[in-house]
Amino acid sequence: MSTLSERILGGAAGEFVDREVDRAYAHDGTGVLTLEAWHAMGTNTVAFPERVYLLFDHIAPANNSTTAGLQAELRTFARSKGLHFCDVGSGICHQVMGEGSALPGEIIVGADSHTCTLGAFGAFATGVGATDMAAIWISGKSWFRVPETIAIHLEGNVRAPAEAKDLALAYVGRLGMDGATYRSIEFVGDGVAGLSMDSRQTVSNLAVETGAKTGLFYADEVTIQYLSESGQKTAIQHPEECRYEKEIGIDLDDIVPVVAVPPRVDSIKPAGDLLGLPLDQVFIGTCTNGRYEDLKRLAEILKGKRVRVRTVVAPASREVLLRAVGTGVIADIVQAGCVLLPPGCGPCLGAHMGVIGEGEICLSTANRNFRNRMGVGGEIYLCSVATAATSALAGELAVWEG
């Protein structure tokens, strides 16, 4: 009997396998490097253009003329080769791929470390470098070392004021930033059924922050229903009896609001221990927490109130934005004094639209708080949407009462 990673890759843990890739994608940042490597390989071929995606999200729209020129070159390439292409405003690559493209049982590679997000759909989804991606463009294949698997058994239910992001930070804190290096993480147990697809993507997203190759949920009724809304018909993945390298149990009823203290994602403290921390900016969005479920919670907390610190909000995709506009969620967010950015990564990588200055503190729903990531000399504290929203209203770190 096999783990889900072993089943999808068709090999036992520790084996090296060559496999065709079902979907491969890059963004405007890694796409530039991938195209350079592709040219250097001396070919004019993309083996399976119908499997290749190029999505603009990292610096979208462009922040200067150099960026604009590089993006223009990528646009021309994508169109000339017949690739799937998503231009400025479409949204974050991982989110867009999760809106009906990523399917259970697939092998998905992305030229971005947070490709592991799509493991929420029961796919083996992992990040690769630009050179590997260029080789995949040419051959349609890649090699993999089948990873050993760590099982995280979830029981109970996440209850307010905690959220899925608090669960994600909690398991990163427990494993540490290198505790799952080159492992697959499987999230199993009765507690999985109570997590929405938005929540599962949040949980899978942080798997790479432990060093893991991917973070997998088995496709169940929740997955099937979610994908059916995009016109996809898929089957349930039933767990088998298998041997895990390590097993961890988490009672979801015990999850509380937490914060990752800079400069490490695994430096976790209860949010209550940091009450009153002064803030210069609150950022809500990214591939971790920019989905509709997140924006809806933000709006519910902010409705009829006014933020006391600059608050920047970036929907994860155009689809998320349209839904939030249609339900009045965006109106509540803007009326509360927030700044709405176009769908995409926004200031997460420190390129534009919300970069912080030296000595400034940003409370963020993103996935990384490394030194200088969002601006030289600034500090990033990671938290859930509810904690971010409540803190924006207070002008300092505060905890949602639920």
ABEGO torsion letter per residue (X at the ends): XBBAAAAAAGBBBGBBBBBBBABBBBBAAAAAAAAAAAAAAGBABBABAAABBBBBAABOBBABAAAAAAAAAAAAAAAAAGBBBBBBGAEBAAAAAAAGABBBGBBBBBBBAAAAAAAAAGBBBBBBBAAAAAAAAAAGBBBBBBBBBBBBBBBEBBBOABBAAAAAAAAAAAAEAAAABGBBBBBBEAAAAABBAAAAAAAAAAAAAAGBABBBBBBBAAAAAAAAAAGBBBBBBBBBBBBBABBBBBBAAABBBBBBBOABAABBBBAAAABGBBBABBBBEEAAAABAAAAAAAAAAABGBBBABBBBBBBABAAAAAAAAAAGAAAAAAAAGBBBBBBEAEAAAGABGGBBBBGBBBBBABABABBGAAEBGBBBBBBBAAAAAAAAAAGBBBBBAX
